[in-house]
Amino acid sequence: MLPMMLFDKVFKAFDKPLLKRFVLVVLLCLTVSTADSSSLREAQAAQTRPNILFVLTDDQDLDSLGRMDKVQSRLVDEGVRFKRSFVTTPTCCPSRATFLRGQYAHNHGTLTGDPPAGGWEKFRSDRRERSTIATWLDDAGFTTGYMGKYLNGYGTNGSTTHVPPGWDRWWGWQG
């Protein structure tokens, strides 16, 4: 019950200026929409595809959780609730890699937020970007988008122009 209460409070905080004071609020918006198709069969299949919006925040303080009225009414009340969800690795970069790959940290190999055991450099050098939720959805004909912090170390060389495979729209920033 506690995780669901926290989930509800997280969404309420998006509506208030207090949110601006958080340095590391992460919004991961995976938006999936139907792809253009020329055939009637593809068009019908596209109409039955769901739209998916996945919002992920981290370093969220408890005081901000109760201040997200608009997100509560627009996303939570109309979305799906996972009442028994949990995170396998409650650390920023390994957890994001788990979301991207659908694997435990010991399987995808991103164990920390910094090299040599983790971070974006390790994730990329291990060729993990080639097979993620983005590439799987993209291969299935969905349009994908990402907005927010990607993985620790991404863009630290001053460039955020690298777009990982599978993302059709990309607004990744330094992490």
C-alpha positions as CSV (number, residue, x, y, z in Angstrom):
1,M,0.0,0.0,0.0
2,L,2.8,2.4,0.8
3,P,4.3,2.4,-2.8
4,M,0.8,3.2,-4.2
5,M,0.4,6.1,-1.8
6,L,3.8,7.4,-2.9
7,F,3.0,6.9,-6.5
8,D,-0.2,9.0,-6.1
9,K,1.7,11.7,-4.3
10,V,4.5,11.9,-6.9
11,F,2.0,12.8,-9.6
12,K,0.4,15.5,-7.5
13,A,3.7,17.4,-7.2
14,F,4.0,18.1,-11.0
15,D,1.4,20.9,-10.7
16,K,3.3,23.2,-8.3
17,P,6.2,25.6,-8.7
18,L,7.9,23.7,-5.9
19,L,8.9,21.1,-8.5
20,K,11.5,23.6,-10.0
21,R,13.7,23.2,-7.0
22,F,14.4,19.6,-7.7
23,V,17.7,19.3,-9.6
24,L,17.4,15.7,-10.6
25,V,13.7,15.2,-11.4
26,V,13.6,12.8,-14.2
27,L,10.7,12.5,-16.6
28,L,10.9,9.6,-18.9
29,C,8.1,9.9,-21.3
30,L,7.8,7.0,-23.5
31,T,5.1,8.0,-25.9
32,V,3.9,5.5,-28.4
33,S,1.5,6.3,-31.1
34,T,0.4,4.5,-34.2
35,A,2.5,4.4,-37.2
36,D,1.3,5.6,-40.6
37,S,0.2,2.8,-42.8
38,S,-0.9,2.5,-46.4
39,S,-3.0,-0.7,-46.3
40,L,-6.4,-1.0,-44.7
41,R,-5.1,-4.0,-42.6
42,E,-2.2,-2.0,-41.2
43,A,-4.5,0.9,-40.5
44,Q,-6.9,-1.3,-38.6
45,A,-4.1,-2.9,-36.6
46,A,-2.7,0.6,-35.8
47,Q,-6.1,1.7,-34.4
48,T,-6.0,-1.1,-31.9
49,R,-2.5,-0.3,-30.6
50,P,-2.4,1.4,-27.3
51,N,-0.7,4.7,-26.6
52,I,1.8,4.4,-23.8
53,L,3.0,7.2,-21.6
54,F,5.6,6.1,-19.0
55,V,6.7,8.8,-16.5
56,L,9.6,8.1,-14.2
57,T,10.9,10.5,-11.6
58,D,13.8,10.0,-9.1
59,D,15.2,11.9,-6.2
60,Q,11.6,13.0,-5.5
61,D,11.1,14.2,-1.9
62,L,8.1,13.3,0.2
63,D,6.9,16.9,0.5
64,S,6.5,17.3,-3.2
65,L,4.5,14.2,-3.7
66,G,1.2,15.7,-2.6
67,R,1.3,18.6,-4.9
68,M,0.6,17.1,-8.3
69,D,-3.1,17.7,-8.8
70,K,-3.1,18.1,-12.6
71,V,-1.0,15.0,-13.2
72,Q,-3.2,13.1,-10.7
73,S,-6.4,14.0,-12.6
74,R,-5.0,13.7,-16.1
75,L,-2.7,10.7,-15.9
76,V,-3.2,8.7,-12.7
77,D,-7.0,8.8,-12.7
78,E,-7.2,7.6,-16.3
79,G,-4.2,5.3,-16.3
80,V,-3.2,1.9,-15.1
81,R,-2.1,1.3,-11.5
82,F,0.4,-1.3,-10.5
83,K,-0.4,-1.8,-6.9
84,R,2.3,-4.4,-6.2
85,S,5.2,-3.0,-8.2
86,F,8.7,-2.8,-7.0
87,V,12.1,-1.8,-8.3
88,T,14.9,-4.4,-8.3
89,T,17.8,-2.0,-8.1
90,P,16.9,1.3,-6.4
91,T,19.9,3.2,-7.9
92,C,19.5,5.6,-10.7
93,C,21.5,4.3,-13.7
94,P,21.1,0.5,-13.0
95,S,17.3,1.1,-12.6
96,R,17.1,3.0,-15.9
97,A,19.1,0.3,-17.7
98,T,16.7,-2.3,-16.2
99,F,13.7,-0.3,-17.6
100,L,15.4,0.0,-21.0
101,R,16.4,-3.7,-21.2
102,G,13.9,-5.6,-19.1
103,Q,16.7,-7.3,-17.3
104,Y,18.1,-7.4,-13.8
105,A,21.3,-5.4,-13.3
106,H,23.4,-8.5,-13.0
107,N,22.2,-9.5,-16.5
108,H,22.6,-6.1,-18.3
109,G,25.8,-5.3,-16.5
110,T,25.2,-1.7,-15.6
111,L,25.8,-2.0,-11.9
112,T,26.6,1.6,-10.9
113,G,26.2,5.1,-12.2
114,D,29.8,5.5,-13.1
115,P,32.5,3.7,-15.1
116,P,33.9,1.1,-15.1
117,A,31.0,-0.8,-13.6
118,G,28.2,1.4,-14.9
119,G,26.9,4.6,-16.5
120,W,26.1,5.4,-20.1
121,E,29.7,4.5,-21.3
122,K,29.4,0.9,-20.0
123,F,25.8,0.5,-21.3
124,R,26.8,1.7,-24.8
125,S,30.2,-0.1,-24.9
126,D,28.4,-3.4,-23.9
127,R,26.2,-2.8,-26.9
128,R,23.1,-2.7,-24.8
129,E,21.5,0.2,-26.7
130,R,21.0,-2.0,-29.7
131,S,18.2,-4.0,-28.0
132,T,15.9,-1.9,-25.7
133,I,12.3,-1.2,-25.2
134,A,12.8,1.5,-27.9
135,T,14.1,-0.8,-30.5
136,W,11.5,-3.5,-29.8
137,L,8.6,-1.0,-30.0
138,D,10.1,0.7,-33.1
139,D,10.5,-2.7,-34.8
140,A,6.8,-3.4,-34.0
141,G,5.8,-0.2,-35.9
142,F,5.3,2.1,-32.9
143,T,6.5,5.7,-32.8
144,T,8.7,6.2,-29.8
145,G,9.9,9.3,-27.9
146,Y,12.2,10.0,-24.9
147,M,12.4,13.2,-22.9
148,G,14.7,13.6,-19.9
149,K,17.9,12.4,-18.3
150,Y,19.1,9.3,-20.1
151,L,21.9,7.4,-18.3
152,N,24.6,8.8,-16.0
153,G,27.4,10.1,-18.0
154,Y,25.4,10.7,-21.2
155,G,26.4,14.1,-22.7
156,T,29.1,14.8,-20.2
157,N,31.5,15.5,-23.1
158,G,29.2,18.5,-23.9
159,S,27.3,16.8,-26.7
160,T,23.8,15.3,-26.4
161,T,23.5,14.6,-30.2
162,H,23.8,10.8,-29.9
163,V,20.4,9.3,-30.3
164,P,20.2,5.7,-29.2
165,P,18.6,3.3,-31.7
166,G,14.9,3.0,-31.6
167,W,14.0,6.5,-30.5
168,D,12.1,8.4,-33.2
169,R,11.9,11.6,-31.1
170,W,14.7,12.4,-28.7
171,W,15.1,15.1,-26.1
172,G,17.8,13.5,-23.9
173,W,19.9,15.6,-21.8
174,Q,23.1,15.4,-19.8
175,G,23.0,13.1,-16.9
